[in-house]
């Protein structure tokens, strides 16, 4: 059995992408659709010590895990666990805002 065969993806939580309205490069939002996998990366952030950045497959910043949801996920990541996310829905709320829902997953080997 290879590592890929032994790997399990466990759904931990469903939430949304925060701070998308503050992106300097809004083209990142055009790169994603339902089903797109996102990379999670801890960020040294003066506003939130538990900040988790969400990145598109090409590495562009698309937003954050909401601060109200990130404490457990930041602890898991800091302990060496691999987390990933996937876009589950995108809803147009206004001309300048798309509400983007995500699932957060633990990659268990």
Buried (B, 14 or more C-beta within 10 A) or exposed (E): EEEEEEEEEEEBBEBBBBBBEEBEEEEBBEEBEEEBEBBBBBBEEEEBEBBBBBBBEEEBBBBBBBBEBBEEBBEBBEEEEEBBBBBBEBEEEEEEEBEBBBBBBBEEE
